[in-house]
Amino acid sequence: MTAQRILSWTPAAIVFDCDGTLMDTECHWQDARLRALREFGFTPAPGFTERAKGLHYTECGVLMAEEAGHPELGADLTDRLLGHFGALVADRPLTMPGARQLVEQAARFAPLAVASNCPKEVVESSLGTAGLLDRFDHVVVPDDDNGIRPKPHPDVYLTAARLCGTDPADTLAVEDSHCGIEAAERAGMRILGVGPWPAERTMALVDLWVRSLDEPELRGWAGDRVPAQIPGNRPTMKP
């Protein structure tokens, strides 16, 4: 890791993943996967949760069907998965620790976007319920019609940077899964990883890893970049 590539730098834009990064929805995805599998009488194999984390929901449905030995049920499992997830999120939307404060601070010094593998209506609904949606200039999700492929392809991150008017190299990606980190790395962005300490292959791709967006060094970094208001003058960046 090269932490100073983040902590001594002001990005031109910041692109956040949603699930597991801003919104505490990974528990909802886990519950939704289990409910969908059990409805068909299947039990997930060991390690399934980690293999499924960060995948586009359609790819997750295919994975569920394949690991259950019934690939022909991919579409049915995908539909059940998304239905259960939507109901769970609507019932209990939760933000990750520190997410709200970081987003509110970051929105004062850089354009923000969300790049997610979830359906756009799910992302916008969960962020809207949490009171965060209006902080983001753009929400980017996979879109077959426009050729935007899901993570780990870099498309959602490249599109988010383009919409923010920034070069990917000047853009910070904030991610929690290997799938998403791989997408951001392929897009050429600097990467802030967040969550439990990851595997070495994931750690090798990030510039800085934090256990939580609420960590003091991260809050201090964001706070130092919020423009200081000097009476009678235009805002200036804090020293």
C-alpha positions as CSV (number, residue, x, y, z in Angstrom):
1,M,0.0,0.0,0.0
2,T,1.0,3.6,-0.6
3,A,-1.1,5.5,1.9
4,Q,0.4,8.9,1.2
5,R,-1.0,8.6,-2.4
6,I,-4.3,9.2,-0.6
7,L,-3.6,11.2,2.6
8,S,-1.4,13.8,0.9
9,W,-3.6,14.2,-2.1
10,T,-6.8,16.0,-3.1
11,P,-8.8,14.1,-5.7
12,A,-10.6,15.9,-8.5
13,A,-13.6,13.6,-7.9
14,I,-14.6,10.7,-5.6
15,V,-16.6,7.7,-6.8
16,F,-18.1,5.5,-4.1
17,D,-19.3,2.0,-4.2
18,C,-22.7,1.6,-2.5
19,D,-23.3,-1.8,-1.0
20,G,-20.9,-2.4,1.9
21,T,-19.2,0.9,1.4
22,L,-21.9,3.6,1.9
23,M,-24.9,1.4,2.8
24,D,-24.8,-1.6,5.2
25,T,-26.5,-3.9,2.8
26,E,-24.2,-6.9,2.6
27,C,-26.2,-8.5,5.4
28,H,-29.3,-8.0,3.3
29,W,-27.6,-9.6,0.2
30,Q,-26.6,-12.5,2.4
31,D,-30.1,-13.0,3.7
32,A,-31.6,-12.6,0.2
33,R,-29.2,-15.2,-1.2
34,L,-30.0,-17.7,1.6
35,R,-33.8,-17.2,1.2
36,A,-33.7,-17.6,-2.5
37,L,-31.6,-20.8,-2.3
38,R,-33.7,-22.3,0.5
39,E,-36.9,-21.7,-1.5
40,F,-35.5,-24.1,-4.1
41,G,-34.2,-26.5,-1.4
42,F,-30.5,-25.7,-1.9
43,T,-27.8,-25.0,0.7
44,P,-24.8,-22.8,-0.2
45,A,-21.4,-24.4,-0.4
46,P,-18.6,-23.3,2.0
47,G,-17.1,-20.0,0.9
48,F,-20.1,-19.0,-1.2
49,T,-20.6,-15.7,0.6
50,E,-17.1,-14.5,-0.3
51,R,-17.4,-15.7,-3.9
52,A,-20.7,-13.8,-4.3
53,K,-19.7,-10.6,-2.7
54,G,-19.6,-7.6,-5.1
55,L,-21.0,-9.5,-8.1
56,H,-23.7,-8.1,-10.2
57,Y,-27.0,-9.6,-9.1
58,T,-27.5,-11.4,-12.4
59,E,-24.1,-13.0,-12.1
60,C,-24.8,-13.9,-8.5
61,G,-28.0,-15.6,-9.6
62,V,-26.0,-17.6,-12.2
63,L,-23.4,-18.5,-9.6
64,M,-26.1,-19.7,-7.2
65,A,-27.6,-21.9,-9.8
66,E,-24.3,-23.3,-10.9
67,E,-23.1,-24.1,-7.4
68,A,-26.5,-25.7,-6.7
69,G,-26.0,-28.0,-9.7
70,H,-29.0,-26.5,-11.6
71,P,-27.7,-23.9,-14.0
72,E,-31.0,-23.8,-15.8
73,L,-32.5,-22.0,-12.7
74,G,-30.2,-19.0,-13.0
75,A,-33.0,-16.6,-14.1
76,D,-35.4,-17.8,-11.5
77,L,-32.8,-17.5,-8.7
78,T,-31.9,-14.0,-9.9
79,D,-35.5,-12.9,-9.7
80,R,-36.0,-14.3,-6.2
81,L,-32.7,-12.8,-5.1
82,L,-33.5,-9.3,-6.2
83,G,-37.1,-9.5,-4.9
84,H,-35.9,-10.5,-1.4
85,F,-33.1,-7.9,-1.4
86,G,-35.4,-5.1,-2.3
87,A,-37.8,-5.9,0.4
88,L,-35.1,-6.2,3.0
89,V,-33.5,-2.9,2.1
90,A,-36.8,-1.1,2.1
91,D,-37.6,-2.5,5.5
92,R,-34.2,-1.7,7.1
93,P,-31.9,0.8,5.3
94,L,-28.6,1.3,7.2
95,T,-25.6,3.4,6.5
96,M,-22.0,2.2,7.2
97,P,-20.1,3.9,10.1
98,G,-18.7,7.2,9.0
99,A,-20.3,7.1,5.6
100,R,-22.6,10.1,6.1
101,Q,-19.9,12.4,7.6
102,L,-17.3,11.5,4.9
103,V,-19.9,12.1,2.1
104,E,-21.0,15.4,3.5
105,Q,-17.4,16.6,3.9
106,A,-16.3,15.3,0.5
107,A,-19.2,16.9,-1.3
108,R,-17.8,20.3,-0.2
109,F,-14.5,19.9,-2.1
110,A,-15.1,17.4,-5.0
111,P,-17.9,16.2,-7.3
112,L,-19.2,12.8,-6.1
113,A,-20.6,9.8,-7.9
114,V,-21.7,6.3,-7.0
115,A,-20.6,3.3,-9.1
116,S,-22.6,0.2,-8.2
117,N,-23.5,-3.3,-9.6
118,C,-27.0,-2.9,-8.1
119,P,-30.0,-1.8,-10.2
120,K,-30.2,2.0,-10.3
121,E,-33.6,2.1,-8.6
122,V,-32.3,0.1,-5.7
123,V,-29.2,2.4,-5.2
124,E,-31.3,5.6,-5.5
125,S,-33.9,4.3,-3.2
126,S,-31.5,3.2,-0.4
127,L,-29.4,6.4,-0.6
128,G,-32.6,8.5,-0.8
129,T,-34.0,6.8,2.3
130,A,-30.7,7.4,4.1
131,G,-30.8,11.1,3.1
132,L,-27.6,10.9,1.0
133,L,-28.8,10.8,-2.6
134,D,-28.7,14.6,-3.1
135,R,-25.0,14.7,-2.3
136,F,-24.1,12.7,-5.5
137,D,-23.9,14.3,-8.9
138,H,-24.2,10.9,-10.7
139,V,-25.2,7.3,-10.1
140,V,-23.8,4.8,-12.5
141,V,-24.8,1.2,-12.8
142,P,-24.4,-1.5,-15.5
143,D,-26.4,-0.7,-18.6
144,D,-26.5,-3.1,-21.6
145,D,-28.0,-0.5,-23.9
146,N,-25.0,1.8,-23.3
147,G,-22.4,-0.8,-23.1
148,I,-21.6,-0.3,-19.4
149,R,-20.5,-3.7,-18.1
150,P,-20.7,-4.7,-14.4
151,K,-17.7,-4.8,-12.1
152,P,-15.0,-6.2,-12.3
153,H,-15.0,-4.5,-15.7
154,P,-13.9,-0.9,-15.2
155,D,-16.9,0.6,-17.1
156,V,-18.9,1.9,-14.2
157,Y,-15.9,3.7,-12.8
158,L,-14.7,5.1,-16.2
159,T,-18.2,6.4,-16.9
160,A,-18.5,8.0,-13.4
161,A,-15.2,9.8,-13.9
162,R,-16.3,11.0,-17.4
163,L,-19.6,12.3,-16.0
164,C,-17.7,14.1,-13.2
165,G,-15.4,15.7,-15.9
166,T,-12.2,14.2,-14.4
167,D,-9.5,11.9,-15.6
168,P,-9.6,8.5,-13.9
169,A,-6.0,9.0,-12.6
170,D,-7.2,12.1,-10.7
171,T,-10.2,10.3,-9.2
172,L,-10.5,8.4,-6.0
173,A,-12.5,5.1,-5.8
174,V,-13.9,4.0,-2.4
175,E,-14.6,0.2,-2.3
176,D,-15.1,-2.7,0.0
177,S,-15.0,-5.8,-2.3
178,H,-12.3,-7.4,-4.4
179,C,-14.6,-7.3,-7.4
180,G,-15.1,-3.6,-7.1
181,I,-11.4,-2.9,-6.3
182,E,-10.4,-4.8,-9.4
183,A,-12.8,-2.6,-11.4
184,A,-11.4,0.6,-10.0
185,E,-7.8,-0.6,-10.5
186,R,-8.5,-1.4,-14.1
187,A,-10.0,2.0,-14.5
188,G,-6.7,3.6,-13.4
189,M,-8.0,5.2,-10.2
190,R,-6.4,5.5,-6.8
191,I,-8.2,3.3,-4.4
192,L,-9.4,3.6,-0.7
193,G,-10.4,0.2,0.6
194,V,-12.7,-0.2,3.6
195,G,-13.9,-3.1,5.7
196,P,-12.4,-6.1,7.5
197,W,-8.7,-6.7,6.7
198,P,-8.7,-8.3,3.2
199,A,-6.8,-11.1,1.4
200,E,-3.3,-10.2,0.1
201,R,-4.5,-10.2,-3.5
202,T,-7.0,-7.4,-2.6
203,M,-4.5,-5.5,-0.4
204,A,-2.0,-5.4,-3.3
205,L,-4.4,-3.3,-5.4
206,V,-5.3,-0.5,-2.9
207,D,-3.4,2.6,-1.9
208,L,-4.9,2.8,1.6
209,W,-7.1,0.3,3.6
210,V,-9.2,1.4,6.6
211,R,-11.4,-0.6,8.8
212,S,-14.1,2.0,8.7
213,L,-14.9,5.3,7.0
214,D,-15.1,6.7,10.6
215,E,-11.4,6.3,11.2
216,P,-9.7,9.5,12.6
217,E,-7.0,9.7,9.9
218,L,-9.7,9.6,7.1
219,R,-12.0,12.1,8.9
220,G,-8.9,14.4,9.3
221,W,-8.0,14.0,5.7
222,A,-11.4,15.0,4.5
223,G,-11.8,17.8,6.9
224,D,-8.5,19.4,5.9
225,R,-9.8,19.6,2.3
226,V,-13.0,21.4,3.1
227,P,-12.6,25.0,1.9
228,A,-12.2,27.4,4.8
229,Q,-14.5,30.4,4.7
230,I,-12.7,33.7,5.3
231,P,-15.0,36.6,6.0
232,G,-15.2,39.0,3.0
233,N,-13.2,36.7,0.8
234,R,-13.8,33.6,-1.5
235,P,-13.4,30.2,0.2
236,T,-9.8,28.9,0.3
237,M,-8.5,25.5,1.0
238,K,-7.3,24.8,4.5
239,P,-3.5,24.6,4.8
